[in-house]
């Protein structure tokens, strides 16, 4: 298992090896799709409170370009 920024994991045995929020089967791509659909962070958290602010921050961190 690979861990990114302590919040995102990649495990070949979980969700087909796609990046997920640590300890959950919530894929980063699912959260990004919700943001792309126009949902706010508050709306996303109201849909699944398990995600938490740390999970959203992890998704945001992964999407930040590193220069």
C-alpha positions in Angstrom: 0.0 0.0 0.0 1.2 3.5 -0.9 0.3 6.5 1.2 0.2 10.1 -0.1 0.2 13.0 2.3 -1.0 10.7 5.1 -4.6 10.9 3.9 -4.7 9.2 0.5 -3.8 5.5 0.0 -3.3 3.3 -3.0 -3.8 -0.4 -2.3 -4.1 -2.9 -5.1 -6.5 -4.9 -3.0 -8.9 -1.9 -2.5 -11.1 -0.2 -5.1 -9.0 -1.7 -7.9 -5.9 0.1 -6.8 -7.4 3.6 -7.3 -6.4 6.3 -4.8 -8.8 6.4 -1.8 -9.3 8.4 1.3 -7.3 6.6 4.0 -9.2 3.9 5.9 -12.3 4.2 3.6 -13.5 2.9 0.3 -14.1 6.4 -0.9 -12.2 7.0 -4.1 -10.5 10.4 -4.7 -12.2 10.4 -8.2 -15.6 10.2 -6.6 -14.9 13.3 -4.5 -13.6 15.1 -7.5 -16.7 14.2 -9.5 -18.8 15.8 -6.7 -16.8 19.0 -6.8 -17.0 19.0 -10.6 -20.8 18.7 -10.4 -20.8 21.9 -8.4 -21.2 20.6 -4.9 -19.6 22.6 -2.1 -17.4 21.0 0.6 -20.3 21.3 3.1 -22.7 19.5 0.7 -20.2 16.7 0.1 -19.7 16.3 3.9 -23.4 16.2 4.4 -23.6 13.3 2.0 -21.0 11.3 3.8 -19.8 12.6 7.1 -17.2 9.8 7.4 -15.1 11.7 4.9 -14.4 14.7 7.2 -12.4 17.8 6.6 -9.2 15.8 6.6 -10.4 13.7 3.8 -11.4 16.7 1.7 -8.0 18.3 2.5 -6.3 15.1 1.3 -8.1 15.3 -2.0 -7.2 18.9 -2.4 -3.6 18.2 -1.6 -3.4 15.5 -4.2 -4.7 17.9 -6.8 -2.3 20.8 -6.0 0.5 21.0 -8.5 4.0 20.8 -7.0 6.5 23.0 -8.7 
